[in-house]
Amino acid sequence: MEFLEAENQDDCYSTGAGCVHTQDQHGVYVMYDAALRDLEDLEAELLLVASYYIEKEKSHKEGSKSKSSQTWGWAHASVDRFAVLYDMWSWETALLQNKCQLLDSYFEAYQHTLDPEERFALAQVMTDIMHRRPKFDLSYSYFVKAYQDECTCLRLHLQLVGGILNHQMECQREYVPRLWREDHPDGRSTFGLPLNIICKQLISISNSCPALKNIYLLEFHPSLGLAGLIPRALEHLLREACHACRLTSPSGFALMEQHILQLALDLWLNPTKPEVWYSTQLQKDLFSAKVMGDPFLVEEIGLLALKSAADKEQKQGQVSQVLLLETFSKLLELLTLRHRLIEMSVESARLARLYKELALEMGFEEFHLYLRPVHFEFATHKDKVDQSPPVFITSLLEDNGRVDRYSPTTLVLAISELDDNQVGKFSFYTKEAILKLLFHSGVENLQVTLACQAAQKNALMVAVQQASFYHPHQVGCPADVKVSL
C-alpha cells in the first residue's frame, strides 16, 4: 500500500504482456543482480543444449571424398541454427509460463498461511518449482520432447493443486458460517473459532491471472497452508514407483512422473470414500460428524460431564480443584482417539483393498484377508492327536475343519476379532453415547481399540509391501506399471 504521508521503501511488482516488471521506491524499472546472474546461467545452459543437439545432427557423412565437403559436414552447415534457437526460446517461454501458473496457485495458498513452519514449507515448494528444469535425454534426436514432458507435468500438477485448494475453500465457506450462526450471540462462545468470512468486495490475490477462486477482502483460510504436503506426497510416490520399476533414463523418470500425476488427478476427480466399505452402523457410530463435528455440541457435552462429576463429588463431600482439568482432558483425549481411529480405519480400508487385489493375483480367494483358525467350540473332535510338524497356512486353505473360510460383506474393525461386545462397542452419534464413553471406561476401551487397529494396519502394510517387492515389474516401462494411490 502507498500513503501520501509515508515514503514507500518497498519495490512494486506489476504484470504486463505476460512479464513481471519491478519498480523501486522511486518508480524506476529495475532488475535484480540475482535475476541477471540466473539469466546468464540459463543462456549458458541453453547454448550448451542447443550445441549438443546440433552436433548430433546426422548430415555429416564420414565417407565424403572431397576435403571441402568434409569441412562443410563437420560444420553442420545444413542445420538451421535460427530454427534451433527459435525452438529453444519458444519452449523455454512455454515452460516459464507453466511454472508461473503453478507458482500462482501455491503463492495464493501462501497468502492465507499463518503458521511459520507451513509458510517455510510453501516457500521451499515454490523455490523448487522455480528451479525445475526439463529432464533432457541425450539419446533423443531433439530436445523438444523433454520440454513437452516437463510442461505436461506442470499442467497436471496445476490441475491437481488448483482442484484441491478450490475444494478446500468451498468446504470452508460452508463450514465457517455454520459456526458463526446467530444462535450464539455470546462473544465468549466464539473464542477459538476460525475467522468469520465477511462477504464484501471480492478480490484476486494474484498479480496475473488468478489461479484460485476470488476471495473476499476479509476472507482467510489458514488450512490452505497444508498445500505444502502435496508435492511431498507426490515426490514420495514417484520415488517408490521409480525404485520399483528400476528406471534409469531421464525420459523414463519424466513419463513416470506424468503417470503418477495423472493417477493422482483421476483419483481426485473420482474420489472414493473408504468409510463406505464399513458397515452402515459403524459409519454412523464412528465416522458421523453430527455431534463431534460441531464445537458447540462438544462444549455442551463437556459442561454436562463436568456438572455430573461435580455433583457426584459434592455428594461424597470431596470437591476437587482439578476436576475441571481432568474432565476436559478426558474429553480432549476422546476427541483425539476418535480422530486417530478414523485415520487408522481409512488407511486399513485402503490397504485391505490392495491386499485383496494382490491375493487374487496370487490365486487366493477373498477370504484370505480374514483367514483365522476355527473356533474351539466348532472344531472337529479327534481322539488321538499327534504332534505335527509346523506347516504353512497355504497348505490348509482347503481344510474347512482347521481354517475358517470367513468372508464378511463389509470391513470390520480389528477389535472385533478379540471383543465385539464390551471393548469394541462405542458410538459418537449422540450426546448420551459420548457421555457414556466419558464415564464408563470409554477412553480406556478406545485406547485398546486404537492399538488393535494400528496393529492391523501395520500388518497389512507389511504384507502389501512384501508382495509388491516380489511382484514382477517391467523395467523401464512406466505406462504398463499399475500404481495404486
VOVOPA-226224 format. One line per 8 residues: number of its first residue (from 1); for each residue x, y negated, z negated of N, C-alpha, C. Coordinates in steps of 0.2 Angstrom, whole numbers, m for minus. Each point is the difference from the previous one (the first is absolute). Example, Ala and Ser with C-alpha at 12.3 -4.5 7.8 and 13.67 -1.06 7.14 Angstrom:
<volos>
1) 66:28:m39:m4:m6:0:4:m6:0 | m2:m5:4:4:m6:m1:m4:m5:m3
</volos>
This chain:
<volos>
1) 4:6:0:m4:m6:0:4:m6:0 | m2:m6:3:3:m6:0:m4:m5:m4 | 4:m4:m4:m3:m6:m4:3:m6:2 | m4:m5:0:3:m7:2:5:m2:m5 | m1:1:m6:4:m3:m5:6:5:m2 | 0:5:3:6:5:m1:4:2:6 | 6:0:0:4:1:6:1:8:1 | m2:2:6:0:7:1:8:3:1
9) 1:5:m4:7:3:0:0:6:3 | m5:3:3:m1:7:3:0:m1:7 | 2:6:3:m1:0:8:m7:2:1 | m2:m2:6:m7:2:3:1:4:6 | m5:5:0:0:5:6:m6:m1:4 | 0:1:6:m6:m1:4:2:5:6 | m6:2:3:0:5:6:m3:m3:6 | 4:0:5:m2:m3:7:2:5:5
17) m4:1:5:2:5:6:3:6:m2 | m2:3:m6:2:6:m2:7:0:m4 | 3:m6:m1:6:m1:m3:m1:m4:m7 | 5:2:m4:0:m3:m7:4:m6:0 | m2:m6:m2:4:m6:0:1:m2:m7 | 6:m3:m2:2:m2:m6:2:m7:0 | m3:m4:m5:2:m7:m1:2:m1:m7 | 5:m4:m1:2:m2:m6:m4:m5:m4
25) 2:m3:m5:m4:m5:m4:m1:m6:4 | 4:m2:5:0:m6:4:m4:1:6 | m2:6:1:m4:2:7:4:2:5 | 7:1:m1:4:2:6:0:7:1 | 0:2:6:0:7:2:7:3:m1 | 0:6:m4:7:2:m2:0:8:1 | 6:3:0:1:7:0:5:2:m5 | m2:5:m4:5:2:m5:6:3:2
33) 5:0:m3:7:3:2:m1:8:0 | m4:2:m5:m1:8:0:m4:2:7 | m5:m4:2:m3:1:6:4:0:6 | 5:m5:0:5:0:6:5:6:0 | 2:2:m6:4:6:m1:m4:6:3 | m6:1:m2:m4:6:2:m1:0:7 | m1:m6:3:m1:m1:7:7:2:4 | 6:m2:m3:6:2:3:1:8:0
41) m2:3:m6:1:7:0:m5:4:4 | m6:m3:1:m5:3:5:2:0:7 | 3:m6:2:3:m1:7:5:5:1 | 5:1:m5:5:5:1:m3:7:1 | m5:2:m4:m3:7:0:m3:1:7 | m4:m5:2:m3:0:6:4:1:6 | 6:m4:0:5:1:5:3:7:0 | 1:2:m6:4:7:0:m5:5:3
49) m6:0:m2:m5:5:2:m1:m1:8 | m1:m6:2:m1:m1:7:6:3:4 | 6:m2:m2:6:2:3:1:8:0 | m2:3:m5:0:8:0:m4:3:5 | m6:m3:1:m5:3:4:2:m2:8 | 3:m6:0:3:m1:7:5:5:2 | 5:1:m4:5:5:1:m3:7:1 | m6:1:m3:m3:7:1:m3:1:7
57) 0:m6:4:m3:1:6:3:5:5 | m4:3:4:3:6:4:2:m2:7 | 1:m6:1:1:m2:7:8:1:2 | 4:1:m5:7:1:1:1:7:3 | 4:1:5:1:6:3:7:1:0 | 2:5:m4:7:2:m1:3:2:7 | m3:3:4:3:2:7:0:m5:5 | 0:m6:m2:1:m5:5:7:0:3
65) 0:m1:7:7:0:3:3:m7:0 | m3:m5:2:3:m6:0:1:m4:m6 | 6:m3:m1:1:m3:m6:m5:m6:m2 | m2:m4:6:m5:m5:m2:m6:2:m2 | m3:6:3:m6:3:m3:1:2:m7 | 6:3:m1:0:2:m7:0:m5:m5 | 4:m6:1:0:m6:m4:m7:m2:m1 | m4:0:6:m7:m3:0:m4:5:m5
73) 1:6:0:m4:5:m4:2:m1:m7 | 6:m1:m2:2:m1:m7:m3:m6:m3 | m1:m5:4:m3:m6:m2:m7:0:m1 | m3:5:2:m8:1:0:m3:m6:3 | 2:m2:6:m3:m6:3:m7:2:2 | m2:6:1:m7:1:2:m5:m1:m6 | 3:m1:m6:m5:m1:m6:m2:m7:0 | m6:m1:0:m3:m7:m1:1:m2:m7
81) 5:m4:m2:1:m2:m7:m5:m5:m2 | m3:m4:4:m5:m4:m2:m6:3:m2 | m2:6:3:m6:4:m1:1:3:m7 | 7:3:m1:1:3:m7:m1:m5:m5 | 3:m6:1:0:m5:m6:m8:m2:m1 | m4:0:6:m7:m2:m1:m3:5:m4 | 1:7:2:m3:5:m4:2:0:m8 | 6:m2:m1:2:0:m7:m3:m6:m3
89) 0:m5:3:m3:m6:m3:m8:1:m1 | m3:3:5:m8:1:m1:m1:4:m5 | 3:6:m1:m1:5:m5:2:m2:m7 | 5:m4:0:2:m3:m7:m5:m5:m2 | m3:m4:4:m5:m5:m1:m6:4:m3 | m2:6:4:m6:4:m2:1:3:m7 | 6:2:m1:2:3:m7:m1:m5:m5 | 3:m6:1:m1:m6:m5:m7:m2:m2
97) m4:0:6:m7:m1:m1:m4:5:m5 | 2:6:2:m3:6:m4:2:m1:m8 | 6:m2:0:3:0:m7:m4:m6:m4 | m1:m6:4:m3:m5:m3:m7:1:m3 | m4:4:4:m6:2:m1:m1:4:m7 | 5:5:0:0:4:m6:3:m4:m6 | 4:m4:1:3:m4:m6:m6:m5:m2 | m4:m2:4:m6:m4:m2:m4:3:m5
105) m1:7:2:m5:4:m5:3:1:m7 | 7:1:0:3:1:m7:1:m7:m3 | 1:m5:4:1:m7:m3:m7:m2:m3 | m6:1:3:m6:m2:m3:m1:4:m7 | 2:7:0:m1:4:m6:5:m3:m5 | 6:m3:2:4:m3:m5:m2:m6:m3 | m4:m4:4:m3:m6:m3:m5:2:m6 | m3:6:0:m5:1:m5:4:4:m6
113) 6:2:1:3:3:m5:3:m4:m6 | m2:2:m6:3:m4:m6:5:4:m4 | 0:6:0:5:4:m3:7:m1:3 | 5:m1:m4:7:m2:3:3:7:3 | m1:5:m3:3:6:3:m4:2:7 | m6:m1:0:m4:1:7:2:m5:5 | 1:m6:m2:3:m5:5:7:2:2 | 4:2:m4:7:2:2:m1:6:5
121) m4:5:m1:m1:5:4:m3:m2:7 | m4:m4:0:m3:m3:6:5:m4:4 | 4:m4:m3:6:m3:3:5:4:3 | 1:6:m3:5:5:3:m3:3:6 | m7:2:m1:m3:3:6:0:m5:6 | m1:m7:m1:0:m4:6:7:m1:2 | 5:0:m4:7:0:2:2:6:4 | m2:6:m2:1:6:4:m3:m1:7
129) m6:m3:1:m4:0:6:4:m5:5 | 3:m6:m3:4:m4:4:6:3:3 | 3:4:m4:6:3:3:m1:7:3 | m6:2:2:m1:6:4:2:m1:7 | 4:5:2:2:0:7:m2:6:4 | m1:0:6:m2:6:4:6:5:m1 | m3:6:1:4:6:m1:3:2:7 | 5:m2:2:3:1:7:3:7:0
137) m3:4:5:3:6:2:4:0:6 | 7:1:m1:4:m1:5:0:5:6 | m4:5:m1:m1:5:5:m5:m2:5 | m4:m5:m2:m5:m3:5:3:m4:5 | m3:0:6:3:m4:6:m1:m8:m1 | m5:m2:m5:m1:m7:0:m2:m1:m7 | 0:m7:m3:m2:m1:m7:m7:m2:m1 | m4:0:5:m7:m3:0:m4:5:m5
145) 1:7:1:m3:5:m4:1:m1:m8 | 6:m2:m2:1:m2:m7:m4:m6:m2 | m1:m5:4:m4:m6:m2:m7:2:0 | m3:4:5:m7:2:0:m1:4:m7 | 4:5:m2:m1:4:m5:m1:m4:m7 | 5:m5:0:0:m4:m6:m6:m5:m1 | m2:m3:6:m6:m4:0:m6:4:m1 | m1:6:2:m5:5:m2:m1:1:m7
153) 6:1:m3:0:1:m8:m2:m6:m3 | 2:m6:2:m2:m6:m4:m7:m1:1 | m3:1:6:m7:m1:1:m4:5:m4 | 2:6:m1:m4:5:m4:1:m2:m7 | 5:m2:m2:1:m2:m7:m4:m6:m2 | m1:m5:5:m4:m6:m1:m7:2:m1 | m3:5:5:m7:2:m1:m1:4:m7 | 5:4:m2:m1:3:m6:0:m5:m6
161) 5:m4:m1:0:m5:m5:m6:m5:0 | m1:m3:6:m6:m4:0:m7:3:m2 | m1:6:2:m6:4:m2:0:1:m7 | 5:2:m3:0:1:m7:m1:m6:m4 | 4:m6:1:m1:m6:m3:m7:m3:1 | m2:0:6:m7:m3:1:m5:4:m4 | 1:7:0:m5:4:m4:0:m2:m8 | 6:m1:m2:1:m1:m7:m3:m7:m2
169) 1:m5:5:m3:m6:m2:m8:0:0 | m3:4:5:m7:1:0:m2:3:m6 | 3:5:m3:m2:4:m6:1:m5:m6 | 5:m4:0:0:m5:m5:m5:m5:0 | m2:m2:6:m5:m5:1:m7:3:m3 | m1:6:0:m6:3:m2:0:1:m8 | 6:2:m2:1:2:m7:1:m6:m5 | 3:m5:2:1:m6:m4:m6:m4:m2
177) m4:m1:5:m7:m4:m2:m4:4:m4 | 0:7:0:m4:4:m5:3:m1:m7 | 6:m1:m1:3:m2:m7:m2:m7:m2 | m1:m4:4:m1:m7:m2:m8:m2:1 | m4:5:m1:m7:m1:1:m3:m4:m6 | m6:m3:1:m2:m5:m4:m3:2:m7 | 0:7:m1:m3:3:m6:5:0:m6 | 6:m3:2:6:0:m5:2:m7:m1
185) m4:m5:m3:1:m7:0:6:m1:m5 | 1:4:m5:6:m1:m5:6:0:3 | 4:m5:m1:7:m1:3:5:5:m2 | m1:2:m7:4:5:m2:0:7:3 | m6:1:3:m1:7:3:4:0:7 | 2:m5:3:4:m1:6:7:1:m1 | 3:0:m6:7:1:m1:3:6:3 | 5:0:4:3:6:3:m3:2:6
193) m5:m3:3:m3:1:6:4:m3:6 | 0:3:6:3:m3:6:m3:m7:1 | 4:m4:3:m2:m7:2:m7:1:4 | m4:m5:m2:m7:0:4:2:m3:7 | m4:2:5:0:m3:7:m5:m5:1 | 3:m6:1:m4:m6:1:m1:m1:8 | m6:1:2:m1:1:8:m1:m7:3 | 6:m4:0:0:m6:4:6:m1:4
201) m1:m2:6:5:m2:4:5:6:2 | m2:3:5:4:6:3:7:m3:3 | 5:3:m1:7:m2:2:3:6:3 | 6:m1:3:4:5:3:7:m2:m3 | 3:5:m4:7:m1:m3:5:0:6 | 0:4:5:5:1:5:1:m7:4 | 6:m2:2:1:m5:4:m2:1:7 | 1:6:2:m2:2:7:m7:3:0
209) m1:5:4:m6:4:1:m1:4:m7 | m6:m1:m3:m1:3:m7:0:8:1 | 4:3:m4:0:8:1:m5:3:m4 | m3:m3:m6:m5:3:m4:m6:m5:1 | m5:2:m4:m6:m4:m1:1:m7:m2 | m4:m5:2:1:m6:m3:m3:0:m7 | 3:m4:m5:m2:1:m7:m2:m7:m2 | m3:m1:m6:m2:m6:m2:6:m3:m4
217) m1:m7:0:6:m4:m3:2:2:m7 | m5:2:m4:1:3:m7:m1:7:m1 | 2:4:5:m1:7:0:7:4:0 | 1:4:m5:6:3:m1:m1:8:m2 | 4:4:4:0:7:m1:7:3:m2 | 1:0:m7:7:2:m2:1:8:2 | m5:3:1:1:8:1:3:1:7 | 0:m5:4:3:0:7:8:1:m1
225) 3:m1:m6:7:1:m1:2:7:1 | m5:4:m1:2:8:1:1:1:7 | 0:m4:5:1:1:7:7:2:1 | 5:m2:m5:7:2:1:1:8:m1 | m5:3:m2:0:8:m1:m1:3:7 | m3:m3:5:m2:3:6:6:2:4 | 5:m5:1:6:2:4:4:6:m4 | 0:0:m7:4:5:m4:m3:7:2
233) m7:0:0:m3:6:1:1:3:7 | 0:m5:5:1:2:7:8:2:1 | 4:m3:m4:7:2:1:1:7:m3 | m3:1:m6:1:7:m2:m3:5:4 | m6:m1:3:m3:5:5:5:1:6 | 3:m5:2:4:0:6:6:4:m2 | 3:m1:m5:6:3:m2:m1:8:m1 | m6:2:m3:m1:7:m1:m2:3:7
241) m3:m3:4:m2:3:7:7:0:4 | 4:m5:0:6:1:3:5:5:m2 | 0:1:m7:4:6:m3:m3:7:2 | m7:0:0:m3:6:2:1:2:7 | 0:m5:5:1:1:7:8:0:2 | 4:m2:m5:7:0:2:2:m4:6 | m3:m6:0:1:m5:5:7:m3:0 | 3:m1:6:6:m3:0:1:m6:5
249) m4:0:5:0:m6:5:m4:m6:m2 | 2:m6:1:m4:m6:m1:m7:0:3 | 0:3:6:m7:0:3:m5:5:m4 | 3:5:m3:m4:5:m4:m2:m4:m6 | 4:m4:m3:m2:m3:m6:m6:m5:2 | 1:m4:5:m5:m5:2:m7:4:2 | 0:6:3:m6:3:2:m3:3:m7 | 4:2:m4:m3:3:m7:m3:m6:m4
257) 3:m6:0:m3:m5:m3:m7:m2:3 | 0:0:7:m7:m2:3:m5:6:m2 | 2:6:m1:m4:5:m1:m3:m1:m8 | 5:m1:m4:m2:m1:m7:m5:m6:m1 | 2:m6:4:m5:m6:m1:m7:2:3 | 0:3:6:m6:2:3:m4:5:m5 | 3:4:m3:m4:5:m5:m2:m4:m6 | 4:m5:m2:m2:m4:m6:m6:m4:2
265) 0:m3:6:m5:m5:3:m7:4:1 | 1:6:3:m6:5:0:m3:2:m6 | 4:1:m5:m2:2:m7:m4:m6:m3 | 3:m6:1:m4:m6:m3:m6:m2:4 | 0:1:6:m7:m1:4:m5:5:m1 | 2:6:m2:m5:6:m1:2:3:m7 | m1:m4:m5:2:2:m7:m5:6:m2 | 4:4:m5:m4:5:m3:0:m1:m8
273) m5:2:m3:0:m1:m7:1:7:m3 | 6:1:m3:1:7:m3:m5:2:m6 | m3:m6:m3:m4:2:m6:m6:4:3 | m2:m1:6:m6:4:2:1:7:1 | 7:3:m1:1:7:0:m1:3:m6 | m2:m4:m6:m2:2:m6:m7:1:0 | m3:3:m6:m7:1:0:m3:m7:m1 | m7:0:1:m4:m6:m1:0:m3:m7
281) 0:5:m5:0:m1:m7:6:m4:m2 | 6:3:2:6:m3:m1:1:m6:3 | m2:m2:6:0:m6:3:m3:m5:m5 | m6:2:m3:m4:m5:m4:4:m1:m7 | 2:6:m2:3:m1:m7:7:m3:0 | 4:1:5:7:m3:0:1:m6:5 | m2:1:6:2:m5:5:m5:m6:0 | m6:1:m3:m5:m6:0:3:m6:m4
289) m1:m6:3:2:m6:m3:m6:m4:m2 | m5:3:m1:m6:m3:m3:1:m4:m6 | 3:3:m5:1:m3:m6:8:m2:m1 | 4:4:2:7:m1:m1:3:m5:5 | m4:m2:5:2:m5:5:m2:m7:m2 | m4:0:m6:m3:m7:m2:4:m2:m6 | 4:m5:m1:3:m2:m6:m4:m2:m5 | m6:m2:1:m4:m3:m5:m4:6:m4
297) m1:6:4:m3:6:m3:5:3:m4 | 7:0:2:5:3:m4:1:m4:m6 | m1:m7:0:1:m4:m6:m6:2:m4 | m6:1:2:m5:2:m4:1:6:m3 | 2:5:3:2:7:m3:5:m1:m5 | 5:m4:1:5:m1:m6:m3:m3:m6 | m4:m5:1:m4:m3:m6:m4:5:m3 | m4:4:3:m4:5:m3:4:5:m4
305) 6:2:3:4:5:m3:3:m4:m7 | 2:m6:1:2:m3:m6:m5:m1:m5 | m6:m2:1:m5:m1:m4:m2:7:m4 | 0:5:4:m1:7:m3:5:2:m5 | 6:m1:2:6:2:m4:0:m4:m6 | m2:m7:0:0:m4:m6:m5:2:m4 | m6:2:2:m5:2:m4:1:6:m4 | 4:5:3:2:6:m3:5:m1:m5
313) 5:m5:1:5:m1:m5:m3:m4:m6 | m5:m4:2:m3:m4:m6:m4:4:m4 | m3:5:2:m4:5:m4:5:4:m5 | 6:1:3:5:4:m4:4:m5:m5 | m2:m7:1:4:m5:m4:7:m1:2 | 1:1:6:7:m1:3:0:m4:6 | 1:m6:0:0:m5:5:7:m1:2 | 2:3:6:7:m1:2:1:m6:4
321) 6:m3:0:1:m6:4:3:2:7 | 2:6:0:2:3:7:m5:3:4 | m6:0:m3:m6:4:4:m1:m3:7 | 1:m7:0:m1:m3:7:5:2:5 | 6:0:m2:6:2:4:m1:8:2 | m2:4:m5:0:7:2:m6:2:5 | m6:m4:m1:m5:1:4:1:m2:7 | 3:m6:1:1:m2:7:6:4:3
329) 5:2:m4:5:4:3:m2:6:2 | m5:3:m3:m3:7:2:m4:m1:7 | m4:m6:0:m3:m2:6:4:m1:6 | 6:m3:m1:5:m1:5:3:6:2 | 1:5:m5:3:6:2:m5:4:4 | m6:0:m1:m5:3:4:m1:m2:7 | 1:m7:1:0:m3:6:6:2:4 | 6:1:m3:6:2:3:0:7:2
337) m3:4:m4:m1:7:1:m4:2:6 | m6:m4:0:m4:1:6:3:m2:7 | 3:m6:0:4:m2:6:5:5:2 | 4:2:m4:5:5:1:m3:7:3 | m5:2:m4:m4:6:2:m3:0:7 | m2:m6:2:m3:m1:7:6:0:5 | 5:m3:m2:6:0:5:3:7:1 | 0:4:m6:2:7:1:m4:4:4
345) m7:m1:m1:m5:4:3:0:m1:8 | 1:m7:2:0:m1:7:6:3:3 | 6:m1:m3:6:3:2:0:8:1 | m3:3:m5:m1:7:0:m5:2:6 | m5:m4:1:m5:2:5:4:0:7 | 4:m5:1:4:m1:6:5:6:1 | 3:1:m5:5:6:0:m3:7:1 | m6:0:m3:m4:7:1:m2:1:7
353) m2:m6:4:m1:1:7:6:2:4 | 6:m3:m2:6:2:4:1:7:m2 | m1:2:m6:2:7:m2:m5:5:4 | m6:m2:1:m5:5:3:3:0:8 | 2:m5:3:2:0:7:6:4:0 | 5:0:m4:6:4:0:m2:7:m1 | m4:1:m5:m2:7:m1:m3:4:6 | m5:m4:3:m3:3:6:5:1:6
361) 5:m4:0:6:1:5:4:6:m1 | 0:2:m7:4:6:m2:m4:6:0 | m7:m1:2:m4:6:0:m4:2:m6 | 0:m5:m5:m4:1:m6:m6:m3:0 | m5:2:m3:m7:m3:0:0:m6:m5 | m6:m3:m1:m1:m6:m4:1:2:m7 | m2:6:m2:0:1:m7:7:0:m3 | 5:0:4:7:0:m2:2:m6:m5
369) m4:m5:1:1:m6:m4:m2:1:m7 | m5:4:m1:m3:1:m6:1:7:m3 | 6:3:2:1:7:m1:1:1:m8 | m3:5:m3:1:1:m7:m1:7:m2 | 3:3:m5:m2:7:m2:m7:1:m2 | m3:6:1:m7:1:m3:0:0:m7 | m5:m3:m3:m1:m1:m7:m1:7:m3 | 3:0:m6:0:6:m4:m7:4:0
377) m5:m4:m2:m6:4:0:m3:2:6 | 3:m2:6:m3:3:6:5:5:4 | 6:1:m4:5:4:3:m2:7:0 | 3:4:4:m2:8:1:4:3:m6 | m4:5:m3:3:4:m6:5:5:3 | 6:1:m3:4:5:2:2:4:m6 | 0:7:0:2:4:m5:7:0:m2 | 4:0:5:7:0:m1:4:m5:4
385) 3:m4:m3:4:m6:4:7:1:m1 | 3:0:5:8:1:0:3:m7:1 | 6:m1:m2:3:m6:1:3:m1:7 | m4:m4:4:2:m1:7:5:m5:1 | 4:1:5:5:m5:1:m3:m7:2 | 3:m6:0:m3:m6:2:m1:0:8 | m6:m3:2:m2:0:7:m1:m7:2 | 0:m1:6:m2:m7:3:m8:0:0
393) m2:m6:m1:m8:m1:0:m2:1:7 | 4:m1:5:m3:1:7:m2:8:1 | 3:4:m4:m1:7:1:m7:2:m3 | m2:m4:m4:m7:1:m4:m6:m4:3 | 1:m3:5:m5:m4:3:m7:3:1 | 1:6:3:m6:4:2:m2:5:m6 | 3:0:m6:m2:4:m5:m5:m4:m4 | m7:1:1:m5:m4:m4:0:2:m7
401) 3:6:m2:0:2:m7:5:m4:m4 | 5:m3:3:5:m3:m4:1:m8:2 | m3:m2:5:0:m7:2:m7:m3:1 | m1:m5:m3:m7:m3:1:0:m5:7 | m3:2:5:0:m3:6:m6:m6:0 | 2:m5:m5:m5:m5:m1:1:m6:4 | m5:m3:3:0:m5:5:m6:m5:m2 | 1:m5:m4:m6:m4:m1:m2:m5:6
409) m6:m2:0:m2:m5:5:3:m7:0 | 2:m2:m6:3:m7:m2:6:1:m4 | 4:m5:0:6:0:m4:m2:m1:m7 | 4:3:m5:m1:m1:m7:6:m3:m3 | m1:m3:m6:6:m2:m4:4:6:m3 | 6:m1:m1:5:5:m2:m2:3:m7 | m3:m5:m4:m2:2:m7:m6:6:0 | m3:0:6:m6:5:0:3:7:0
417) 6:1:2:3:7:0:2:2:m8 | 0:m5:m4:1:2:m7:m6:m1:m5 | m3:m5:1:m6:m2:m4:m5:m5:4 | m6:2:1:m4:m4:3:m6:m2:m4 | m1:2:m6:m5:m1:m4:1:m6:m5 | 6:0:m3:2:m4:m6:4:m6:3 | 7:2:1:5:m5:2:m1:m3:6 | m2:4:5:m1:m3:7:m7:m3:1
425) m4:m1:m5:m7:m3:1:0:m7:m2 | 0:m4:4:0:m8:m1:m4:m3:5 | m2:m7:m1:m4:m4:5:1:m7:m2 | 1:m4:6:1:m7:m1:m6:m4:3 | m5:4:1:m6:m3:4:m4:m4:m4 | m1:1:m6:m4:m4:m5:4:m3:m6 | m3:m5:m3:3:m3:m6:0:5:m6 | m5:4:0:m1:5:m6:5:5:1
433) 2:2:6:5:6:1:7:m3:m1 | 1:m6:1:7:m3:m1:1:m1:m7 | m6:m2:m4:1:m1:m7:1:7:m4 | m3:5:3:1:7:m2:7:2:0 | 3:m2:6:8:2:1:4:m4:m5 | m2:m6:m2:4:m4:m5:0:3:m7 | m6:3:m1:m1:3:m7:1:7:m1 | 0:4:5:0:7:m1:6:3:4
441) 6:m2:m2:7:3:3:0:0:7 | m4:m5:3:0:m1:7:7:m2:3 | 3:m4:m3:7:m2:2:5:5:0 | 0:4:m5:4:6:0:m1:5:5 | m7:2:1:m2:4:5:2:m2:7 | m1:m7:1:2:m2:7:8:0:1 | 4:m1:m5:7:1:0:2:7:3 | m4:5:m3:1:7:2:m2:1:7
449) m6:m3:2:m2:1:7:5:m3:5 | 3:m6:m2:4:m4:4:7:5:1 | 2:3:m5:6:4:0:m1:6:4 | m6:3:0:m1:6:4:0:m3:8 | m4:m5:1:0:m3:7:7:m1:3 | 4:m3:m5:7:m2:3:4:6:1 | m1:5:m4:3:7:1:m2:3:7 | m6:0:1:m3:2:6:2:m4:6
457) 0:m6:0:3:m4:6:7:1:1 | 4:1:m5:7:1:1:1:7:3 | m4:5:m2:1:7:3:m2:0:7 | m5:m4:2:m2:m1:7:5:m3:4 | 3:m5:m3:5:m4:4:6:4:1 | 2:4:m5:6:5:1:m2:5:6 | m6:3:m1:m2:5:5:0:m3:7 | m3:m6:1:0:m3:7:7:m2:2
465) 4:m3:m4:7:m1:2:4:6:2 | m1:5:m4:4:6:2:m3:3:7 | m6:0:1:m3:3:6:2:m5:6 | 0:m6:m1:2:m5:5:7:1:2 | 4:1:m5:8:1:1:1:6:4 | m3:5:m1:1:6:5:m5:0:6 | m4:m5:1:m4:0:6:4:m2:6 | 0:4:5:4:m2:6:m2:m6:3
473) 5:m5:2:m2:m6:4:4:0:6 | m3:m3:5:4:m1:6:5:m6:0 | 6:2:1:5:m6:m1:m1:m5:5 | 0:m6:m2:1:m6:5:m7:m1:4 | m5:3:m3:m7:m1:4:m5:m3:m5 | 0:m7:m1:m4:m2:m5:m8:0:2 | m1:0:6:m7:0:2:m4:7:m2 | 4:5:0:m3:7:m2:0:1:m7
481) 3:m4:m4:0:1:m7:m6:m2:m4 | m3:5:m4:m6:m2:m3:2:m3:m7 | m2:m6:m1:2:m4:m6:m7:m1:m4 | 0:2:m6:m6:m1:m4:2:m6:m5 | m5:m5:0:1:m6:m4:m5:1:m6
</volos>
